[in-house]
Amino acid sequence: MRRRVWLLALAPLLVSARGYAQSDRPTTSSFRIEWTPRPGWMRAGTDGYLYNESRWRVTNVRVRAQVVDGTGRVVRETVVSVFGNAVPGARTFFALPPLAGGETFLLTVASFDLISLESP
């Protein structure tokens, strides 16, 4: 009898904790992306940085990179991988191809895998 009472008392806590963890899962909009062309003295290319603004440690992050010309037309597209794990509140590096004059990037997170929920 005591065991049943104990289980009944814990059930709402377990359900609410599980619901909280699931609702807190990151989406592709949980990340902020910045990029900057490399200086002229370095090998041509672009450096990208992913900021994980969620509470989850994630891995296998793929960034969709669309190159847009001066008229706003997408001229090419690629998917690049972010190196390592993206820790909450931290910046993670990735590399992009070089741009021609007048081109810019439109960058979005295409996919990622969850590792663990980090404490606040």
C-alpha positions in Angstrom: 0.0 0.0 0.0 2.8 2.4 0.9 4.5 1.7 -2.4 1.4 2.5 -4.4 0.9 5.8 -2.5 4.6 6.6 -3.2 4.2 5.9 -6.9 1.0 7.9 -7.2 2.7 10.8 -5.5 5.7 10.7 -7.9 3.8 10.2 -11.1 2.8 13.9 -11.6 6.4 15.0 -11.0 7.8 12.6 -13.5 5.3 13.5 -16.2 5.8 17.2 -15.7 9.6 16.9 -15.8 9.4 14.9 -19.0 7.0 17.4 -20.6 9.3 20.3 -19.7 12.3 18.6 -21.2 10.5 17.9 -24.4 9.1 21.4 -24.8 12.5 22.9 -24.3 14.0 21.1 -27.3 15.8 23.4 -29.7 14.6 24.1 -33.2 16.6 25.4 -36.2 15.8 28.9 -35.0 17.5 28.2 -31.7 20.8 29.0 -33.3 22.4 32.3 -34.5 24.9 32.3 -37.4 27.6 34.9 -38.3 30.1 34.8 -41.1 33.1 36.8 -42.1 35.5 36.7 -45.1 39.0 35.7 -44.3 41.7 38.4 -44.5 43.6 38.6 -47.8 46.8 37.1 -46.4 45.0 33.8 -45.6 43.7 31.1 -47.9 40.5 32.3 -49.7 37.4 31.4 -47.9 34.8 32.4 -45.3 34.7 31.6 -41.6 31.4 30.9 -40.0 30.3 30.8 -36.4 27.3 29.1 -34.9 25.9 30.3 -31.6 23.8 27.8 -29.7 21.1 29.8 -27.9 19.3 26.7 -26.5 19.9 24.7 -23.4 20.9 21.5 -25.3 24.3 20.3 -26.3 24.0 19.3 -30.0 26.2 17.6 -32.6 26.2 16.9 -36.3 25.0 20.4 -37.1 24.6 21.0 -40.8 24.3 24.6 -42.2 22.7 25.3 -45.5 24.6 28.0 -47.3 22.9 29.7 -50.2 25.1 32.2 -52.2 23.0 35.2 -53.4 24.2 37.6 -56.1 23.7 41.3 -56.2 20.2 40.9 -57.7 19.0 38.6 -54.8 19.1 35.5 -57.0 20.5 32.3 -55.5 23.4 31.3 -57.7 24.7 28.2 -55.8 24.0 26.3 -52.6 25.9 23.9 -50.4 25.6 22.2 -47.0 28.6 22.5 -44.6 29.2 20.8 -41.3 29.9 22.5 -38.0 33.0 21.2 -36.3 32.5 19.3 -33.0 29.7 19.8 -30.5 27.7 23.0 -30.1 27.6 23.8 -26.4 24.9 26.1 -25.0 26.0 29.7 -24.9 29.1 29.0 -26.9 30.4 29.7 -30.4 31.3 26.9 -32.7 33.4 27.3 -35.9 32.7 26.1 -39.5 34.2 26.9 -42.9 32.5 28.2 -46.0 33.7 28.5 -49.6 35.0 31.9 -50.8 32.6 34.5 -52.3 32.9 36.4 -55.6 32.4 40.1 -55.7 28.9 41.2 -54.9 27.8 37.9 -53.5 26.6 37.2 -49.9 25.4 34.2 -47.9 22.0 33.2 -46.6 22.8 30.7 -43.8 20.3 28.5 -42.0 20.6 25.4 -39.8 19.4 22.5 -41.8 19.7 19.7 -39.2 21.3 18.7 -35.9 21.3 15.8 -33.4 20.7 16.2 -29.6 23.2 15.1 -27.1 22.0 16.2 -23.7 20.1 18.9 -21.8 22.6 21.1 -20.0 21.9 22.7 -16.6 21.2 26.4 -16.7 
